[in-house]
Amino acid sequence: MAIEITFELFSILFAVAVIAGFIDAVAGGGGLITIPALMWAGLPPTAALATNKLQASGGSFSATLYFVRKGLVDLRQMYLSIVCAFLGAAAGAVCVQQVDTEVLKLVLPFLTLTIGLYFLVSKRISAHDKRQLISPTLFAFTAALGVGFYDGFFGPGTGSFYALAFVTLSGFGLAKATAHAKLLNFSTNIASLLFFAIGGKVFWMLGAMMLVGQVIGATLGAKMVVSQGSKFIRPLVVIVSMLMSIKLLSEQYGLLVF
């Protein structure tokens, strides 16, 4: 299938990628903006998912690089989680081609709503680290692996799920949790992209153009995370989670269209 890339289409998708990259770096959920945009451009659903992984990889890499440079992420402590996230996403990308995702479509809106409510009311959400509930090794083989599988299998809201896991299980402050979530999200994006590429599902030219926009937006978002911290992240996570829930419910039940 060929897509005619006009200047108008390029401009719209580039702007969408910038906005999605910014939101994804701070709160996650950027895929719920870019995937519909890619489908609007004429890509079939599987190709839209695959191409989204290409441009999302650029955004998650640039945000992660910024966080590492600012000292929010220590890569030496995250190797096992990175590997587990990668393997989980690879397994999910393989499984999604074999099974029906309808159950996840039914459950996901309520999961994202729960995340939004948790970030709204939980006393564990703060700028400072709290007591760690599980070891980094156990985190790697549970949260990193499990959410990684989800990202390869389905995807929307992965950054929010990882941030929630780091806050609740590792006791991270919100900015630190967001930074580490983006690191693991980069690992899962690369794994998913690899398997989609093997299947020939990626539209490389379109994805590469959007990747540039993602890098710009994600870098701006990462800077906001570092400079503003939880006072900026927390309300945006709540808003994005609520909007994600509404959008997913509207798609599932035909309640709204936006």
C-alpha positions as a LaTeX table, in Angstrom:
\begin{tabular}{lrrr}
\hline
Residue & $x$ (\AA) & $y$ (\AA) & $z$ (\AA) \\
\hline
Met1 & 0.00 & 0.00 & 0.00 \\
Ala2 & 1.39 & 3.40 & $-1.02$ \\
Ile3 & 0.69 & 6.65 & 0.82 \\
Glu4 & 1.09 & 9.96 & $-0.99$ \\
Ile5 & 3.00 & 12.22 & 1.39 \\
Thr6 & 1.88 & 15.73 & 0.53 \\
Phe7 & 3.16 & 18.87 & 2.24 \\
Glu8 & $-0.20$ & 19.25 & 3.99 \\
Leu9 & $-0.09$ & 15.67 & 5.30 \\
Phe10 & 3.52 & 16.08 & 6.39 \\
Ser11 & 2.72 & 19.31 & 8.26 \\
Ile12 & $-0.26$ & 17.83 & 10.09 \\
Leu13 & 1.49 & 14.61 & 11.12 \\
Phe14 & 4.65 & 16.49 & 12.13 \\
Ala15 & 2.60 & 18.80 & 14.40 \\
Val16 & 0.75 & 15.80 & 15.83 \\
Ala17 & 4.07 & 14.11 & 16.57 \\
Val18 & 5.44 & 17.17 & 18.38 \\
Ile19 & 2.35 & 17.40 & 20.60 \\
Ala20 & 2.26 & 13.65 & 21.23 \\
Gly21 & 5.98 & 13.59 & 22.04 \\
Phe22 & 5.54 & 16.34 & 24.63 \\
Ile23 & 2.56 & 14.66 & 26.29 \\
Asp24 & 4.16 & 11.21 & 26.17 \\
Ala25 & 7.36 & 12.43 & 27.84 \\
Val26 & 5.38 & 13.87 & 30.74 \\
Ala27 & 2.34 & 11.66 & 31.20 \\
Gly28 & 2.31 & 8.88 & 28.61 \\
Gly29 & $-0.57$ & 8.23 & 26.22 \\
Gly30 & 0.92 & 9.89 & 23.13 \\
Gly31 & 0.01 & 6.86 & 21.04 \\
Leu32 & $-3.67$ & 7.67 & 21.42 \\
Ile33 & $-2.95$ & 10.80 & 19.42 \\
Thr34 & $-0.53$ & 9.50 & 16.81 \\
Ile35 & $-2.16$ & 6.15 & 15.99 \\
Pro36 & $-5.54$ & 7.69 & 14.98 \\
Ala37 & $-3.61$ & 10.34 & 13.01 \\
Leu38 & $-1.73$ & 7.64 & 11.09 \\
Met39 & $-4.96$ & 5.78 & 10.39 \\
Trp40 & $-6.51$ & 9.05 & 9.21 \\
Ala41 & $-3.57$ & 9.38 & 6.82 \\
Gly42 & $-4.59$ & 6.07 & 5.25 \\
Leu43 & $-2.55$ & 3.44 & 7.05 \\
Pro44 & $-4.28$ & 0.18 & 8.02 \\
Pro45 & $-4.43$ & $-0.49$ & 11.79 \\
Thr46 & $-1.45$ & $-2.85$ & 12.00 \\
Ala47 & 0.73 & $-0.55$ & 9.91 \\
Ala48 & $-0.35$ & 2.41 & 12.04 \\
Leu49 & 0.71 & 0.55 & 15.20 \\
Ala50 & 4.02 & $-0.44$ & 13.62 \\
Thr51 & 4.82 & 3.02 & 12.23 \\
Asn52 & 3.87 & 4.57 & 15.55 \\
Lys53 & 6.55 & 2.44 & 17.24 \\
Leu54 & 9.18 & 3.93 & 14.92 \\
Gln55 & 8.37 & 7.55 & 15.70 \\
Ala56 & 7.70 & 6.79 & 19.38 \\
Ser57 & 11.16 & 5.22 & 19.64 \\
Gly58 & 12.69 & 8.56 & 18.69 \\
Gly59 & 10.64 & 10.42 & 21.27 \\
Ser60 & 11.31 & 7.98 & 24.09 \\
Phe61 & 15.05 & 7.91 & 23.27 \\
Ser62 & 15.43 & 11.69 & 23.30 \\
Ala63 & 13.48 & 12.03 & 26.56 \\
Thr64 & 15.50 & 9.22 & 28.16 \\
Leu65 & 18.78 & 10.77 & 27.03 \\
Tyr66 & 17.80 & 14.09 & 28.59 \\
Phe67 & 16.81 & 12.42 & 31.87 \\
Val68 & 20.07 & 10.47 & 32.00 \\
Arg69 & 22.10 & 13.62 & 31.41 \\
Lys70 & 20.23 & 15.38 & 34.20 \\
Gly71 & 20.94 & 12.55 & 36.62 \\
Leu72 & 17.36 & 11.33 & 37.09 \\
Val73 & 18.22 & 7.85 & 35.76 \\
Asp74 & 21.14 & 5.60 & 36.70 \\
Leu75 & 21.45 & 3.13 & 33.82 \\
Arg76 & 23.66 & 0.78 & 35.84 \\
Gln77 & 20.75 & 0.04 & 38.19 \\
Met78 & 18.26 & $-0.50$ & 35.37 \\
Tyr79 & 19.90 & $-3.08$ & 33.11 \\
Leu80 & 17.76 & $-6.00$ & 34.29 \\
Ser81 & 14.53 & $-4.03$ & 34.01 \\
Ile82 & 15.52 & $-2.84$ & 30.53 \\
Val83 & 16.12 & $-6.44$ & 29.41 \\
Cys84 & 12.87 & $-7.68$ & 30.96 \\
Ala85 & 10.88 & $-4.84$ & 29.40 \\
Phe86 & 12.42 & $-5.63$ & 26.01 \\
Leu87 & 11.67 & $-9.35$ & 26.26 \\
Gly88 & 8.13 & $-8.69$ & 27.47 \\
Ala89 & 7.42 & $-6.35$ & 24.56 \\
Ala90 & 8.91 & $-8.82$ & 22.08 \\
Ala91 & 6.64 & $-11.57$ & 23.41 \\
Gly92 & 3.64 & $-9.25$ & 23.27 \\
Ala93 & 4.39 & $-8.22$ & 19.68 \\
Val94 & 4.47 & $-11.89$ & 18.69 \\
Cys95 & 1.29 & $-12.78$ & 20.59 \\
Val96 & $-0.76$ & $-9.87$ & 19.25 \\
Gln97 & $-0.50$ & $-11.36$ & 15.78 \\
Gln98 & $-2.05$ & $-14.62$ & 17.03 \\
Val99 & $-4.88$ & $-13.64$ & 19.39 \\
Asp100 & $-7.83$ & $-11.30$ & 19.71 \\
Thr101 & $-7.30$ & $-8.01$ & 21.60 \\
Glu102 & $-11.00$ & $-7.33$ & 22.23 \\
Val103 & $-10.80$ & $-8.16$ & 25.94 \\
Leu104 & $-8.07$ & $-5.58$ & 26.44 \\
Lys105 & $-10.13$ & $-3.02$ & 24.56 \\
Leu106 & $-12.96$ & $-3.57$ & 27.04 \\
Val107 & $-10.79$ & $-3.38$ & 30.16 \\
Leu108 & $-8.30$ & $-0.64$ & 29.21 \\
Pro109 & $-10.59$ & 2.41 & 29.65 \\
Phe110 & $-11.24$ & 1.43 & 33.25 \\
Leu111 & $-7.54$ & 0.79 & 33.90 \\
Thr112 & $-6.59$ & 4.25 & 32.64 \\
Leu113 & $-9.41$ & 5.79 & 34.67 \\
Thr114 & $-8.04$ & 4.04 & 37.76 \\
Ile115 & $-4.58$ & 5.46 & 37.08 \\
Gly116 & $-5.98$ & 8.97 & 36.80 \\
Leu117 & $-7.89$ & 8.63 & 40.06 \\
Tyr118 & $-4.83$ & 7.19 & 41.82 \\
Phe119 & $-2.63$ & 10.08 & 40.74 \\
Leu120 & $-5.38$ & 12.48 & 41.81 \\
Val121 & $-5.91$ & 11.23 & 45.37 \\
Ser122 & $-2.92$ & 9.10 & 46.42 \\
Lys123 & $-0.71$ & 10.40 & 49.21 \\
Arg124 & 2.21 & 8.38 & 47.82 \\
Ile125 & 2.49 & 10.79 & 44.88 \\
Ser126 & 5.08 & 13.43 & 45.73 \\
Ala127 & 8.33 & 14.96 & 44.56 \\
His128 & 10.34 & 12.83 & 46.98 \\
Asp129 & 11.20 & 9.15 & 47.14 \\
Lys130 & 9.34 & 6.99 & 49.65 \\
Arg131 & 9.78 & 3.49 & 51.05 \\
Gln132 & 10.55 & 0.86 & 48.42 \\
Leu133 & 8.12 & $-2.07$ & 48.52 \\
Ile134 & 9.96 & $-4.56$ & 46.29 \\
Ser135 & 13.55 & $-5.08$ & 45.18 \\
Pro136 & 14.79 & $-3.90$ & 41.76 \\
Thr137 & 15.17 & $-7.55$ & 40.70 \\
Leu138 & 11.58 & $-8.39$ & 41.60 \\
Phe139 & 10.42 & $-5.20$ & 39.90 \\
Ala140 & 12.21 & $-6.26$ & 36.72 \\
Phe141 & 10.55 & $-9.68$ & 36.61 \\
Thr142 & 7.08 & $-8.38$ & 37.47 \\
Ala143 & 6.29 & $-4.78$ & 36.49 \\
Ala144 & 8.98 & $-4.28$ & 33.84 \\
Leu145 & 8.21 & $-7.62$ & 32.16 \\
Gly146 & 4.43 & $-7.40$ & 32.52 \\
Val147 & 3.97 & $-3.84$ & 31.29 \\
Gly148 & 6.49 & $-4.57$ & 28.54 \\
Phe149 & 4.32 & $-7.45$ & 27.36 \\
Tyr150 & 1.29 & $-5.16$ & 27.41 \\
Asp151 & 3.11 & $-2.56$ & 25.30 \\
Gly152 & 4.07 & $-5.09$ & 22.64 \\
Phe153 & 0.59 & $-6.59$ & 22.69 \\
Phe154 & $-1.54$ & $-3.44$ & 22.75 \\
Gly155 & 0.28 & $-0.31$ & 23.89 \\
Pro156 & $-1.79$ & 2.76 & 24.84 \\
Gly157 & $-0.86$ & 4.23 & 28.22 \\
Thr158 & 2.35 & 2.22 & 28.72 \\
Gly159 & 4.22 & 5.22 & 30.11 \\
Ser160 & 1.48 & 5.83 & 32.66 \\
Phe161 & 1.51 & 2.17 & 33.75 \\
Tyr162 & 5.28 & 2.23 & 34.20 \\
Ala163 & 5.16 & 5.52 & 36.12 \\
Leu164 & 2.47 & 4.10 & 38.40 \\
Ala165 & 4.59 & 0.99 & 39.02 \\
Phe166 & 7.67 & 3.03 & 39.91 \\
Val167 & 5.68 & 5.22 & 42.30 \\
Thr168 & 3.81 & 2.42 & 44.06 \\
Leu169 & 6.40 & $-0.38$ & 44.04 \\
Ser170 & 9.76 & 1.39 & 43.95 \\
Gly171 & 8.71 & 4.43 & 45.98 \\
Phe172 & 10.07 & 6.89 & 43.42 \\
Gly173 & 9.16 & 10.56 & 43.42 \\
Leu174 & 7.01 & 11.53 & 40.45 \\
Ala175 & 9.72 & 13.14 & 38.31 \\
Lys176 & 12.07 & 10.21 & 38.91 \\
Ala177 & 9.27 & 7.73 & 38.15 \\
Thr178 & 8.45 & 9.54 & 34.91 \\
Ala179 & 12.11 & 9.48 & 33.85 \\
His180 & 12.48 & 5.76 & 34.54 \\
Ala181 & 9.15 & 5.02 & 32.84 \\
Lys182 & 10.44 & 6.68 & 29.68 \\
Leu183 & 13.61 & 4.56 & 29.79 \\
Leu184 & 11.65 & 1.31 & 29.91 \\
Asn185 & 9.21 & 2.63 & 27.33 \\
Phe186 & 12.14 & 3.16 & 24.97 \\
Ser187 & 13.15 & $-0.47$ & 25.47 \\
Thr188 & 9.63 & $-1.74$ & 24.73 \\
Asn189 & 9.29 & 0.54 & 21.69 \\
Ile190 & 12.51 & $-0.84$ & 20.18 \\
Ala191 & 11.46 & $-4.45$ & 20.79 \\
Ser192 & 8.03 & $-3.92$ & 19.24 \\
Leu193 & 9.52 & $-2.00$ & 16.30 \\
Leu194 & 11.95 & $-4.84$ & 15.61 \\
Phe195 & 9.22 & $-7.46$ & 15.30 \\
Phe196 & 6.91 & $-5.19$ & 13.30 \\
Ala197 & 9.80 & $-4.42$ & 10.95 \\
Ile198 & 10.49 & $-8.12$ & 10.44 \\
Gly199 & 6.84 & $-8.45$ & 9.45 \\
Gly200 & 7.18 & $-5.60$ & 6.95 \\
Lys201 & 4.53 & $-3.46$ & 8.64 \\
Val202 & 6.47 & $-0.19$ & 9.09 \\
Phe203 & 6.05 & 2.81 & 6.78 \\
Trp204 & 9.60 & 4.07 & 7.15 \\
Met205 & 9.39 & 7.43 & 5.38 \\
Leu206 & 6.28 & 8.54 & 7.22 \\
Gly207 & 7.56 & 7.24 & 10.55 \\
Ala208 & 10.93 & 8.93 & 10.11 \\
Met209 & 9.32 & 12.31 & 9.48 \\
Met210 & 7.17 & 11.97 & 12.58 \\
Leu211 & 10.19 & 10.76 & 14.56 \\
Val212 & 11.77 & 14.21 & 14.15 \\
Gly213 & 8.63 & 15.81 & 15.55 \\
Gln214 & 8.56 & 13.33 & 18.42 \\
Val215 & 12.16 & 14.16 & 19.33 \\
Ile216 & 11.35 & 17.87 & 19.49 \\
Gly217 & 8.20 & 17.38 & 21.57 \\
Ala218 & 9.74 & 14.77 & 23.89 \\
Thr219 & 12.78 & 16.93 & 24.60 \\
Leu220 & 10.54 & 19.86 & 25.52 \\
Gly221 & 8.43 & 17.59 & 27.71 \\
Ala222 & 11.48 & 16.15 & 29.46 \\
Lys223 & 12.71 & 19.65 & 30.23 \\
Met224 & 9.35 & 20.45 & 31.81 \\
Val225 & 9.55 & 17.31 & 33.95 \\
Val226 & 12.98 & 18.33 & 35.27 \\
Ser227 & 12.15 & 22.00 & 35.82 \\
Gln228 & 8.57 & 21.74 & 37.11 \\
Gly229 & 8.47 & 18.29 & 38.73 \\
Ser230 & 5.34 & 16.86 & 40.32 \\
Lys231 & 3.37 & 20.13 & 40.30 \\
Phe232 & 3.30 & 19.87 & 36.50 \\
Ile233 & 3.33 & 16.10 & 35.99 \\
Arg234 & 0.55 & 15.12 & 38.38 \\
Pro235 & $-2.29$ & 17.20 & 36.91 \\
Leu236 & $-1.24$ & 16.32 & 33.36 \\
Val237 & $-1.22$ & 12.59 & 34.16 \\
Val238 & $-4.71$ & 12.92 & 35.64 \\
Ile239 & $-6.00$ & 14.86 & 32.63 \\
Val240 & $-4.40$ & 12.53 & 30.07 \\
Ser241 & $-5.69$ & 9.43 & 31.88 \\
Met242 & $-9.23$ & 10.80 & 31.98 \\
Leu243 & $-9.12$ & 11.77 & 28.29 \\
Met244 & $-7.70$ & 8.38 & 27.39 \\
Ser245 & $-10.56$ & 6.68 & 29.22 \\
Ile246 & $-13.17$ & 8.82 & 27.49 \\
Lys247 & $-11.63$ & 8.26 & 24.08 \\
Leu248 & $-11.35$ & 4.49 & 24.54 \\
Leu249 & $-14.89$ & 4.24 & 25.86 \\
Ser250 & $-16.17$ & 6.31 & 22.94 \\
Glu251 & $-14.45$ & 4.01 & 20.47 \\
Gln252 & $-15.72$ & 0.90 & 22.22 \\
Tyr253 & $-19.31$ & 1.94 & 22.81 \\
Gly254 & $-19.83$ & 4.72 & 20.29 \\
Leu255 & $-20.57$ & 7.32 & 22.96 \\
Leu256 & $-18.49$ & 10.18 & 21.55 \\
Val257 & $-16.35$ & 10.97 & 18.56 \\
Phe258 & $-13.29$ & 13.22 & 18.88 \\
\hline
\end{tabular}
